[in-house]
């Protein structure tokens, strides 16, 4: 059930991220900014805002703390940014450059292809590292 909830959050996150990506990309192009790397700048904007969105909902409904479990929200947020930096920024950036420049896939389609690789990796990293809480010892 946890993976299903993660998937639901992931779908909403993907929609938010893609909307931010497309809007940013179109704005950069309309304004004539960053012409050779506009898709990379759009990806960075989408990354930052979508990680915050994902963290909030994963913390609220996916990786809920159990009784006697304690978690630092700030530490979890930092770990979430680190984990998404690996998959969402590093891996997706390498892949988007590959899809766009080598395979000549549309800049609008490439991020969707990346999901097949990044989503399962993100779940594992978040479950076992970013949102992993510590069990408090009962006082004697």
N, CA, C and O atoms as a GROMACS GRO file, in nm:
protein
  560
    1UNK      N    1   0.082  -0.120   0.000
    1UNK     CA    2   0.000   0.000   0.000
    1UNK      C    3   0.087   0.126   0.000
    1UNK      O    4   0.050   0.227  -0.060
    2UNK      N    5   0.201   0.120   0.067
    2UNK     CA    6   0.290   0.235   0.074
    2UNK      C    7   0.340   0.274  -0.066
    2UNK      O    8   0.348   0.392  -0.098
    3UNK      N    9   0.373   0.175  -0.147
    3UNK     CA   10   0.420   0.204  -0.283
    3UNK      C   11   0.307   0.265  -0.366
    3UNK      O   12   0.332   0.351  -0.450
    4UNK      N   13   0.184   0.221  -0.343
    4UNK     CA   14   0.068   0.278  -0.414
    4UNK      C   15   0.052   0.425  -0.377
    4UNK      O   16   0.032   0.510  -0.464
    5UNK      N   17   0.060   0.455  -0.248
    5UNK     CA   18   0.053   0.595  -0.204
    5UNK      C   19   0.168   0.676  -0.262
    5UNK      O   20   0.149   0.790  -0.306
    6UNK      N   21   0.288   0.617  -0.262
    6UNK     CA   22   0.404   0.683  -0.322
    6UNK      C   23   0.377   0.710  -0.470
    6UNK      O   24   0.414   0.815  -0.522
    7UNK      N   25   0.314   0.616  -0.535
    7UNK     CA   26   0.279   0.633  -0.676
    7UNK      C   27   0.180   0.745  -0.699
    7UNK      O   28   0.192   0.821  -0.795
    8UNK      N   29   0.082   0.756  -0.611
    8UNK     CA   30  -0.017   0.864  -0.622
    8UNK      C   31   0.050   0.999  -0.602
    8UNK      O   32   0.027   1.093  -0.678
    9UNK      N   33   0.134   1.009  -0.498
    9UNK     CA   34   0.210   1.133  -0.477
    9UNK      C   35   0.300   1.158  -0.597
    9UNK      O   36   0.314   1.271  -0.642
   10UNK      N   37   0.360   1.052  -0.647
   10UNK     CA   38   0.448   1.064  -0.763
   10UNK      C   39   0.376   1.115  -0.887
   10UNK      O   40   0.430   1.194  -0.964
   11UNK      N   41   0.253   1.068  -0.907
   11UNK     CA   42   0.174   1.114  -1.022
   11UNK      C   43   0.146   1.264  -1.008
   11UNK      O   44   0.162   1.340  -1.103
   12UNK      N   45   0.103   1.305  -0.888
   12UNK     CA   46   0.076   1.448  -0.867
   12UNK      C   47   0.206   1.528  -0.882
   12UNK      O   48   0.206   1.637  -0.939
   13UNK      N   49   0.315   1.473  -0.830
   13UNK     CA   50   0.445   1.539  -0.840
   13UNK      C   51   0.489   1.551  -0.986
   13UNK      O   52   0.544   1.653  -1.028
   14UNK      N   53   0.466   1.446  -1.062
   14UNK     CA   54   0.501   1.447  -1.203
   14UNK      C   55   0.422   1.553  -1.279
   14UNK      O   56   0.477   1.625  -1.362
   15UNK      N   57   0.294   1.561  -1.249
   15UNK     CA   58   0.210   1.661  -1.315
   15UNK      C   59   0.259   1.802  -1.280
   15UNK      O   60   0.275   1.886  -1.368
   16UNK      N   61   0.282   1.827  -1.151
   16UNK     CA   62   0.331   1.957  -1.107
   16UNK      C   63   0.466   1.987  -1.172
   16UNK      O   64   0.488   2.096  -1.225
   17UNK      N   65   0.555   1.891  -1.167
   17UNK     CA   66   0.689   1.909  -1.223
   17UNK      C   67   0.683   1.936  -1.373
   17UNK      O   68   0.752   2.025  -1.423
   18UNK      N   69   0.601   1.861  -1.443
   18UNK     CA   70   0.592   1.878  -1.588
   18UNK      C   71   0.532   2.014  -1.625
   18UNK      O   72   0.578   2.080  -1.718
   19UNK      N   73   0.430   2.054  -1.551
   19UNK     CA   74   0.370   2.186  -1.576
   19UNK      C   75   0.473   2.296  -1.553
   19UNK      O   76   0.486   2.388  -1.634
   20UNK      N   77   0.546   2.288  -1.443
   20UNK     CA   78   0.650   2.387  -1.414
   20UNK      C   79   0.757   2.385  -1.524
   20UNK      O   80   0.803   2.490  -1.569
   21UNK      N   81   0.796   2.265  -1.566
   21UNK     CA   82   0.897   2.250  -1.672
   21UNK      C   83   0.850   2.317  -1.801
   21UNK      O   84   0.923   2.397  -1.860
   22UNK      N   85   0.729   2.284  -1.845
   22UNK     CA   86   0.678   2.338  -1.972
   22UNK      C   87   0.660   2.489  -1.964
   22UNK      O   88   0.700   2.561  -2.056
   23UNK      N   89   0.600   2.537  -1.857
   23UNK     CA   90   0.579   2.681  -1.842
   23UNK      C   91   0.714   2.754  -1.840
   23UNK      O   92   0.731   2.855  -1.908
   24UNK      N   93   0.809   2.702  -1.763
   24UNK     CA   94   0.943   2.763  -1.758
   24UNK      C   95   1.010   2.761  -1.895
   24UNK      O   96   1.066   2.861  -1.938
   25UNK      N   97   1.004   2.647  -1.963
   25UNK     CA   98   1.065   2.634  -2.095
   25UNK      C   99   1.004   2.734  -2.193
   25UNK      O  100   1.076   2.801  -2.267
   26UNK      N  101   0.872   2.744  -2.192
   26UNK     CA  102   0.806   2.839  -2.283
   26UNK      C  103   0.840   2.983  -2.247
   26UNK      O  104   0.861   3.065  -2.336
   27UNK      N  105   0.844   3.014  -2.118
   27UNK     CA  106   0.881   3.150  -2.076
   27UNK      C  107   1.024   3.184  -2.118
   27UNK      O  108   1.050   3.294  -2.169
   28UNK      N  109   1.117   3.092  -2.097
   28UNK     CA  110   1.255   3.116  -2.140
   28UNK      C  111   1.262   3.141  -2.290
   28UNK      O  112   1.336   3.228  -2.337
   29UNK      N  113   1.184   3.065  -2.366
   29UNK     CA  114   1.188   3.080  -2.511
   29UNK      C  115   1.120   3.210  -2.556
   29UNK      O  116   1.169   3.277  -2.646
   30UNK      N  117   1.009   3.244  -2.494
   30UNK     CA  118   0.940   3.369  -2.528
   30UNK      C  119   1.029   3.489  -2.496
   30UNK      O  120   1.035   3.586  -2.572
   31UNK      N  121   1.099   3.482  -2.382
   31UNK     CA  122   1.184   3.593  -2.340
   31UNK      C  123   1.322   3.587  -2.405
   31UNK      O  124   1.403   3.678  -2.388
   32UNK      N  125   1.350   3.482  -2.479
   32UNK     CA  126   1.479   3.469  -2.547
   32UNK      C  127   1.596   3.446  -2.452
   32UNK      O  128   1.709   3.485  -2.483
   33UNK      N  129   1.570   3.384  -2.339
   33UNK     CA  130   1.675   3.360  -2.240
   33UNK      C  131   1.730   3.218  -2.251
   33UNK      O  132   1.656   3.125  -2.282
   34UNK      N  133   1.857   3.204  -2.227
   34UNK     CA  134   1.922   3.073  -2.215
   34UNK      C  135   1.894   2.982  -2.335
   34UNK      O  136   1.861   2.865  -2.318
   35UNK      N  137   1.907   3.036  -2.453
   35UNK     CA  138   1.862   2.966  -2.573
   35UNK      C  139   1.919   2.826  -2.592
   35UNK      O  140   1.848   2.737  -2.640
   36UNK      N  141   2.042   2.803  -2.556
   36UNK     CA  142   2.101   2.670  -2.575
   36UNK      C  143   2.077   2.575  -2.458
   36UNK      O  144   2.088   2.454  -2.474
   37UNK      N  145   2.043   2.629  -2.343
   37UNK     CA  146   2.024   2.544  -2.225
   37UNK      C  147   1.890   2.572  -2.157
   37UNK      O  148   1.874   2.542  -2.038
   38UNK      N  149   1.795   2.628  -2.230
   38UNK     CA  150   1.666   2.662  -2.170
   38UNK      C  151   1.596   2.541  -2.110
   38UNK      O  152   1.530   2.554  -2.006
   39UNK      N  153   1.608   2.426  -2.172
   39UNK     CA  154   1.543   2.307  -2.119
   39UNK      C  155   1.609   2.260  -1.990
   39UNK      O  156   1.542   2.200  -1.905
   40UNK      N  157   1.738   2.285  -1.973
   40UNK     CA  158   1.806   2.249  -1.848
   40UNK      C  159   1.765   2.343  -1.734
   40UNK      O  160   1.745   2.298  -1.621
   41UNK      N  161   1.753   2.472  -1.763
   41UNK     CA  162   1.708   2.568  -1.663
   41UNK      C  163   1.564   2.539  -1.622
   41UNK      O  164   1.529   2.550  -1.504
   42UNK      N  165   1.481   2.503  -1.718
   42UNK     CA  166   1.342   2.468  -1.688
   42UNK      C  167   1.337   2.343  -1.600
   42UNK      O  168   1.253   2.333  -1.511
   43UNK      N  169   1.425   2.249  -1.626
   43UNK     CA  170   1.430   2.128  -1.545
   43UNK      C  171   1.472   2.160  -1.402
   43UNK      O  172   1.419   2.102  -1.307
   44UNK      N  173   1.566   2.252  -1.385
   44UNK     CA  174   1.611   2.290  -1.251
   44UNK      C  175   1.498   2.356  -1.172
   44UNK      O  176   1.479   2.325  -1.054
   45UNK      N  177   1.423   2.445  -1.235
   45UNK     CA  178   1.309   2.509  -1.168
   45UNK      C  179   1.205   2.405  -1.129
   45UNK      O  180   1.153   2.408  -1.017
   46UNK      N  181   1.175   2.316  -1.219
   46UNK     CA  182   1.077   2.210  -1.191
   46UNK      C  183   1.125   2.120  -1.078
   46UNK      O  184   1.047   2.077  -0.994
   47UNK      N  185   1.254   2.093  -1.077
   47UNK     CA  186   1.312   2.007  -0.973
   47UNK      C  187   1.292   2.066  -0.834
   47UNK      O  188   1.240   1.999  -0.745
   48UNK      N  189   1.333   2.188  -0.815
   48UNK     CA  190   1.328   2.251  -0.682
   48UNK      C  191   1.185   2.254  -0.629
   48UNK      O  192   1.160   2.214  -0.515
   49UNK      N  193   1.092   2.302  -0.710
   49UNK     CA  194   0.954   2.315  -0.663
   49UNK      C  195   0.885   2.180  -0.646
   49UNK      O  196   0.805   2.162  -0.554
   50UNK      N  197   0.915   2.086  -0.732
   50UNK     CA  198   0.850   1.956  -0.721
   50UNK      C  199   0.904   1.873  -0.604
   50UNK      O  200   0.831   1.792  -0.548
   51UNK      N  201   1.030   1.892  -0.566
   51UNK     CA  202   1.084   1.820  -0.450
   51UNK      C  203   1.014   1.869  -0.322
   51UNK      O  204   0.982   1.789  -0.234
   52UNK      N  205   0.991   1.997  -0.313
   52UNK     CA  206   0.919   2.050  -0.196
   52UNK      C  207   0.778   1.993  -0.192
   52UNK      O  208   0.731   1.952  -0.086
   53UNK      N  209   0.711   1.990  -0.305
   53UNK     CA  210   0.576   1.932  -0.315
   53UNK      C  211   0.578   1.785  -0.272
   53UNK      O  212   0.497   1.742  -0.191
   54UNK      N  213   0.671   1.709  -0.327
   54UNK     CA  214   0.681   1.567  -0.299
   54UNK      C  215   0.712   1.541  -0.152
   54UNK      O  216   0.652   1.453  -0.090
   55UNK      N  217   0.805   1.616  -0.097
   55UNK     CA  218   0.840   1.599   0.044
   55UNK      C  219   0.718   1.618   0.133
   55UNK      O  220   0.692   1.537   0.222
   56UNK      N  221   0.645   1.724   0.108
   56UNK     CA  222   0.528   1.753   0.192
   56UNK      C  223   0.430   1.636   0.192
   56UNK      O  224   0.389   1.589   0.298
   57UNK      N  225   0.393   1.589   0.074
   57UNK     CA  226   0.292   1.483   0.066
   57UNK      C  227   0.347   1.346   0.107
   57UNK      O  228   0.274   1.267   0.166
   58UNK      N  229   0.472   1.317   0.078
   58UNK     CA  230   0.529   1.191   0.124
   58UNK      C  231   0.534   1.187   0.276
   58UNK      O  232   0.508   1.084   0.337
   59UNK      N  233   0.567   1.298   0.337
   59UNK     CA  234   0.573   1.306   0.483
   59UNK      C  235   0.434   1.291   0.544
   59UNK      O  236   0.418   1.230   0.650
   60UNK      N  237   0.333   1.347   0.479
   60UNK     CA  238   0.196   1.346   0.532
   60UNK      C  239   0.124   1.213   0.514
   60UNK      O  240   0.054   1.168   0.604
   61UNK      N  241   0.140   1.149   0.397
   61UNK     CA  242   0.056   1.030   0.370
   61UNK      C  243   0.131   0.902   0.335
   61UNK      O  244   0.072   0.794   0.343
   62UNK      N  245   0.257   0.910   0.297
   62UNK     CA  246   0.327   0.788   0.254
   62UNK      C  247   0.414   0.731   0.364
   62UNK      O  248   0.394   0.617   0.406
   63UNK      N  249   0.508   0.809   0.412
   63UNK     CA  250   0.603   0.761   0.511
   63UNK      C  251   0.565   0.817   0.648
   63UNK      O  252   0.640   0.892   0.710
   64UNK      N  253   0.446   0.778   0.693
   64UNK     CA  254   0.392   0.826   0.819
   64UNK      C  255   0.467   0.761   0.934
   64UNK      O  256   0.497   0.642   0.931
   65UNK      N  257   0.499   0.842   1.034
   65UNK     CA  258   0.570   0.788   1.150
   65UNK      C  259   0.477   0.700   1.232
   65UNK      O  260   0.359   0.730   1.250
   66UNK      N  261   0.532   0.592   1.282
   66UNK     CA  262   0.457   0.500   1.368
   66UNK      C  263   0.474   0.543   1.513
   66UNK      O  264   0.556   0.629   1.546
   67UNK      N  265   0.395   0.481   1.596
   67UNK     CA  266   0.405   0.508   1.740
   67UNK      C  267   0.548   0.484   1.787
   67UNK      O  268   0.612   0.386   1.747
   68UNK      N  269   0.598   0.572   1.870
   68UNK     CA  270   0.734   0.566   1.925
   68UNK      C  271   0.842   0.597   1.822
   68UNK      O  272   0.961   0.585   1.854
   69UNK      N  273   0.806   0.635   1.703
   69UNK     CA  274   0.905   0.669   1.601
   69UNK      C  275   0.924   0.820   1.600
   69UNK      O  276   0.828   0.896   1.614
   70UNK      N  277   1.047   0.860   1.583
   70UNK     CA  278   1.080   1.002   1.583
   70UNK      C  279   1.161   1.032   1.458
   70UNK      O  280   1.247   0.954   1.418
   71UNK      N  281   1.132   1.147   1.396
   71UNK     CA  282   1.202   1.185   1.274
   71UNK      C  283   1.222   1.336   1.275
   71UNK      O  284   1.131   1.412   1.310
   72UNK      N  285   1.339   1.378   1.236
   72UNK     CA  286   1.366   1.520   1.220
   72UNK      C  287   1.314   1.563   1.083
   72UNK      O  288   1.362   1.514   0.980
   73UNK      N  289   1.218   1.653   1.080
   73UNK     CA  290   1.161   1.700   0.954
   73UNK      C  291   1.268   1.767   0.868
   73UNK      O  292   1.274   1.745   0.748
   74UNK      N  293   1.352   1.850   0.931
   74UNK     CA  294   1.455   1.920   0.855
   74UNK      C  295   1.557   1.823   0.797
   74UNK      O  296   1.600   1.839   0.682
   75UNK      N  297   1.597   1.725   0.875
   75UNK     CA  298   1.691   1.626   0.826
   75UNK      C  299   1.628   1.545   0.711
   75UNK      O  300   1.694   1.515   0.612
   76UNK      N  301   1.501   1.510   0.728
   76UNK     CA  302   1.431   1.437   0.621
   76UNK      C  303   1.421   1.521   0.494
   76UNK      O  304   1.435   1.469   0.384
   77UNK      N  305   1.396   1.651   0.509
   77UNK     CA  306   1.389   1.739   0.392
   77UNK      C  307   1.524   1.746   0.322
   77UNK      O  308   1.531   1.740   0.199
   78UNK      N  309   1.630   1.760   0.400
   78UNK     CA  310   1.765   1.763   0.342
   78UNK      C  311   1.795   1.632   0.271
   78UNK      O  312   1.848   1.632   0.160
   79UNK      N  313   1.762   1.519   0.334
   79UNK     CA  314   1.784   1.388   0.272
   79UNK      C  315   1.700   1.373   0.145
   79UNK      O  316   1.745   1.313   0.047
   80UNK      N  317   1.579   1.427   0.148
   80UNK     CA  318   1.493   1.421   0.030
   80UNK      C  319   1.556   1.498  -0.085
   80UNK      O  320   1.559   1.450  -0.198
   81UNK      N  321   1.607   1.617  -0.056
   81UNK     CA  322   1.674   1.694  -0.162
   81UNK      C  323   1.798   1.620  -0.213
   81UNK      O  324   1.826   1.622  -0.333
   82UNK      N  325   1.871   1.556  -0.123
   82UNK     CA  326   1.990   1.480  -0.166
   82UNK      C  327   1.948   1.363  -0.255
   82UNK      O  328   2.007   1.342  -0.361
   83UNK      N  329   1.847   1.288  -0.211
   83UNK     CA  330   1.805   1.172  -0.290
   83UNK      C  331   1.748   1.214  -0.425
   83UNK      O  332   1.777   1.152  -0.527
   84UNK      N  333   1.667   1.319  -0.426
   84UNK     CA  334   1.612   1.367  -0.552
   84UNK      C  335   1.719   1.436  -0.636
   84UNK      O  336   1.708   1.442  -0.759
   85UNK      N  337   1.823   1.488  -0.571
   85UNK     CA  338   1.933   1.546  -0.648
   85UNK      C  339   2.002   1.438  -0.729
   85UNK      O  340   2.041   1.461  -0.844
   86UNK      N  341   2.017   1.321  -0.670
   86UNK     CA  342   2.078   1.211  -0.744
   86UNK      C  343   1.989   1.169  -0.860
   86UNK      O  344   2.033   1.167  -0.975
   87UNK      N  345   1.864   1.135  -0.830
   87UNK     CA  346   1.778   1.083  -0.936
   87UNK      C  347   1.715   1.195  -1.017
   87UNK      O  348   1.714   1.189  -1.140
   88UNK      N  349   1.662   1.297  -0.950
   88UNK     CA  350   1.588   1.400  -1.020
   88UNK      C  351   1.673   1.504  -1.088
   88UNK      O  352   1.629   1.565  -1.186
   89UNK      N  353   1.791   1.525  -1.039
   89UNK     CA  354   1.876   1.628  -1.100
   89UNK      C  355   1.991   1.565  -1.177
   89UNK      O  356   2.004   1.588  -1.297
   90UNK      N  357   2.074   1.488  -1.110
   90UNK     CA  358   2.191   1.429  -1.177
   90UNK      C  359   2.149   1.328  -1.284
   90UNK      O  360   2.180   1.345  -1.402
   91UNK      N  361   2.079   1.223  -1.242
   91UNK     CA  362   2.042   1.117  -1.336
   91UNK      C  363   1.952   1.170  -1.446
   91UNK      O  364   1.975   1.142  -1.564
   92UNK      N  365   1.849   1.246  -1.410
   92UNK     CA  366   1.758   1.298  -1.511
   92UNK      C  367   1.827   1.398  -1.604
   92UNK      O  368   1.792   1.406  -1.722
   93UNK      N  369   1.923   1.473  -1.554
   93UNK     CA  370   1.995   1.566  -1.640
   93UNK      C  371   2.080   1.491  -1.742
   93UNK      O  372   2.081   1.524  -1.860
   94UNK      N  373   2.151   1.390  -1.695
   94UNK     CA  374   2.230   1.308  -1.787
   94UNK      C  375   2.139   1.243  -1.891
   94UNK      O  376   2.169   1.243  -2.010
   95UNK      N  377   2.027   1.190  -1.844
   95UNK     CA  378   1.935   1.123  -1.936
   95UNK      C  379   1.870   1.221  -2.033
   95UNK      O  380   1.855   1.190  -2.152
   96UNK      N  381   1.830   1.339  -1.984
   96UNK     CA  382   1.763   1.434  -2.074
   96UNK      C  383   1.860   1.484  -2.182
   96UNK      O  384   1.821   1.505  -2.296
   97UNK      N  385   1.986   1.502  -2.145
   97UNK     CA  386   2.086   1.541  -2.245
   97UNK      C  387   2.101   1.429  -2.348
   97UNK      O  388   2.110   1.454  -2.468
   98UNK      N  389   2.105   1.306  -2.300
   98UNK     CA  390   2.114   1.191  -2.390
   98UNK      C  391   1.993   1.185  -2.483
   98UNK      O  392   2.009   1.174  -2.605
   99UNK      N  393   1.871   1.192  -2.426
   99UNK     CA  394   1.750   1.182  -2.508
   99UNK      C  395   1.743   1.296  -2.611
   99UNK      O  396   1.713   1.273  -2.728
  100UNK      N  397   1.770   1.420  -2.566
  100UNK     CA  398   1.755   1.537  -2.654
  100UNK      C  399   1.869   1.547  -2.756
  100UNK      O  400   1.844   1.564  -2.875
  101UNK      N  401   1.993   1.536  -2.710
  101UNK     CA  402   2.107   1.560  -2.799
  101UNK      C  403   2.153   1.439  -2.879
  101UNK      O  404   2.200   1.453  -2.992
  102UNK      N  405   2.140   1.321  -2.821
  102UNK     CA  406   2.189   1.201  -2.890
  102UNK      C  407   2.076   1.130  -2.965
  102UNK      O  408   2.090   1.094  -3.082
  103UNK      N  409   1.964   1.111  -2.896
  103UNK     CA  410   1.854   1.036  -2.956
  103UNK      C  411   1.753   1.127  -3.029
  103UNK      O  412   1.664   1.078  -3.098
  104UNK      N  413   1.769   1.258  -3.014
  104UNK     CA  414   1.684   1.358  -3.080
  104UNK      C  415   1.536   1.343  -3.043
  104UNK      O  416   1.447   1.360  -3.127
  105UNK      N  417   1.513   1.312  -2.916
  105UNK     CA  418   1.378   1.305  -2.862
  105UNK      C  419   1.337   1.448  -2.827
  105UNK      O  420   1.422   1.528  -2.789
  106UNK      N  421   1.212   1.480  -2.840
  106UNK     CA  422   1.161   1.613  -2.808
  106UNK      C  423   1.189   1.649  -2.663
  106UNK      O  424   1.182   1.564  -2.574
  107UNK      N  425   1.219   1.777  -2.640
  107UNK     CA  426   1.242   1.827  -2.504
  107UNK      C  427   1.116   1.811  -2.418
  107UNK      O  428   1.125   1.810  -2.295
  108UNK      N  429   1.001   1.799  -2.482
  108UNK     CA  430   0.875   1.785  -2.410
  108UNK      C  431   0.845   1.640  -2.374
  108UNK      O  432   0.765   1.614  -2.284
  109UNK      N  433   0.908   1.546  -2.441
  109UNK     CA  434   0.885   1.403  -2.417
  109UNK      C  435   0.993   1.342  -2.328
  109UNK      O  436   0.964   1.250  -2.251
  110UNK      N  437   1.114   1.391  -2.338
  110UNK     CA  438   1.228   1.333  -2.265
  110UNK      C  439   1.204   1.318  -2.114
  110UNK      O  440   1.238   1.214  -2.059
  111UNK      N  441   1.148   1.418  -2.045
  111UNK     CA  442   1.126   1.401  -1.901
  111UNK      C  443   1.030   1.287  -1.867
  111UNK      O  444   1.041   1.225  -1.761
  112UNK      N  445   0.938   1.261  -1.956
  112UNK     CA  446   0.841   1.152  -1.932
  112UNK      C  447   0.913   1.017  -1.941
  112UNK      O  448   0.884   0.927  -1.863
  113UNK      N  449   1.003   1.003  -2.035
  113UNK     CA  450   1.080   0.878  -2.048
  113UNK      C  451   1.164   0.854  -1.923
  113UNK      O  452   1.179   0.740  -1.879
  114UNK      N  453   1.219   0.960  -1.868
  114UNK     CA  454   1.304   0.949  -1.749
  114UNK      C  455   1.232   0.889  -1.629
  114UNK      O  456   1.296   0.828  -1.543
  115UNK      N  457   1.101   0.904  -1.623
  115UNK     CA  458   1.024   0.853  -1.509
  115UNK      C  459   1.038   0.702  -1.490
  115UNK      O  460   1.038   0.653  -1.377
  116UNK      N  461   1.051   0.630  -1.598
  116UNK     CA  462   1.062   0.485  -1.590
  116UNK      C  463   1.184   0.441  -1.510
  116UNK      O  464   1.186   0.332  -1.453
  117UNK      N  465   1.284   0.525  -1.506
  117UNK     CA  466   1.407   0.493  -1.434
  117UNK      C  467   1.408   0.555  -1.295
  117UNK      O  468   1.445   0.490  -1.198
  118UNK      N  469   1.367   0.681  -1.286
  118UNK     CA  470   1.383   0.754  -1.159
  118UNK      C  471   1.281   0.721  -1.052
  118UNK      O  472   1.315   0.725  -0.934
  119UNK      N  473   1.158   0.687  -1.087
  119UNK     CA  474   1.055   0.662  -0.984
  119UNK      C  475   1.088   0.543  -0.894
  119UNK      O  476   1.084   0.559  -0.772
  120UNK      N  477   1.120   0.426  -0.948
  120UNK     CA  478   1.154   0.315  -0.857
  120UNK      C  479   1.276   0.344  -0.769
  120UNK      O  480   1.279   0.306  -0.653
  121UNK      N  481   1.375   0.411  -0.826
  121UNK     CA  482   1.494   0.444  -0.747
  121UNK      C  483   1.458   0.541  -0.635
  121UNK      O  484   1.505   0.526  -0.522
  122UNK      N  485   1.374   0.640  -0.665
  122UNK     CA  486   1.331   0.736  -0.563
  122UNK      C  487   1.256   0.669  -0.447
  122UNK      O  488   1.277   0.705  -0.332
  123UNK      N  489   1.170   0.574  -0.478
  123UNK     CA  490   1.095   0.506  -0.373
  123UNK      C  491   1.190   0.438  -0.275
  123UNK      O  492   1.176   0.453  -0.154
  124UNK      N  493   1.284   0.363  -0.327
  124UNK     CA  494   1.377   0.288  -0.242
  124UNK      C  495   1.460   0.384  -0.156
  124UNK      O  496   1.476   0.361  -0.036
  125UNK      N  497   1.512   0.488  -0.217
  125UNK     CA  498   1.594   0.584  -0.141
  125UNK      C  499   1.511   0.653  -0.033
  125UNK      O  500   1.558   0.668   0.080
  126UNK      N  501   1.390   0.695  -0.066
  126UNK     CA  502   1.305   0.762   0.032
  126UNK      C  503   1.263   0.669   0.144
  126UNK      O  504   1.266   0.707   0.262
  127UNK      N  505   1.223   0.549   0.110
  127UNK     CA  506   1.176   0.454   0.211
  127UNK      C  507   1.285   0.416   0.310
  127UNK      O  508   1.262   0.416   0.431
  128UNK      N  509   1.401   0.384   0.260
  128UNK     CA  510   1.505   0.329   0.347
  128UNK      C  511   1.608   0.430   0.396
  128UNK      O  512   1.696   0.395   0.475
  129UNK      N  513   1.598   0.555   0.350
  129UNK     CA  514   1.696   0.653   0.395
  129UNK      C  515   1.632   0.786   0.434
  129UNK      O  516   1.642   0.826   0.550
  130UNK      N  517   1.568   0.854   0.341
  130UNK     CA  518   1.521   0.991   0.367
  130UNK      C  519   1.415   0.998   0.477
  130UNK      O  520   1.420   1.088   0.561
  131UNK      N  521   1.320   0.906   0.476
  131UNK     CA  522   1.210   0.911   0.572
  131UNK      C  523   1.223   0.805   0.682
  131UNK      O  524   1.126   0.778   0.753
  132UNK      N  525   1.338   0.748   0.694
  132UNK     CA  526   1.357   0.646   0.796
  132UNK      C  527   1.366   0.712   0.932
  132UNK      O  528   1.453   0.796   0.957
  133UNK      N  529   1.276   0.675   1.018
  133UNK     CA  530   1.275   0.731   1.153
  133UNK      C  531   1.351   0.643   1.251
  133UNK      O  532   1.394   0.533   1.218
  134UNK      N  533   1.366   0.693   1.369
  134UNK     CA  534   1.433   0.617   1.475
  134UNK      C  535   1.330   0.583   1.580
  134UNK      O  536   1.244   0.665   1.614
  135UNK      N  537   1.340   0.461   1.632
  135UNK     CA  538   1.250   0.417   1.738
  135UNK      C  539   1.304   0.471   1.870
  135UNK      O  540   1.420   0.452   1.905
  136UNK      N  541   1.216   0.538   1.942
  136UNK     CA  542   1.256   0.590   2.073
  136UNK      C  543   1.255   0.479   2.176
  136UNK      O  544   1.168   0.392   2.172
  137UNK      N  545   1.350   0.480   2.266
  137UNK     CA  546   1.352   0.385   2.377
  137UNK      C  547   1.250   0.429   2.480
  137UNK      O  548   1.235   0.548   2.510
  138UNK      N  549   1.181   0.331   2.534
  138UNK     CA  550   1.085   0.362   2.640
  138UNK      C  551   1.161   0.394   2.767
  138UNK      O  552   1.262   0.331   2.797
  139UNK      N  553   1.113   0.491   2.840
  139UNK     CA  554   1.179   0.523   2.968
  139UNK      C  555   1.148   0.414   3.069
  139UNK      O  556   1.038   0.359   3.071
  140UNK      N  557   1.247   0.384   3.151
  140UNK     CA  558   1.234   0.271   3.246
  140UNK      C  559   1.185   0.318   3.379
  140UNK      O  560   1.168   0.238   3.471
   0.00000   0.00000   0.00000
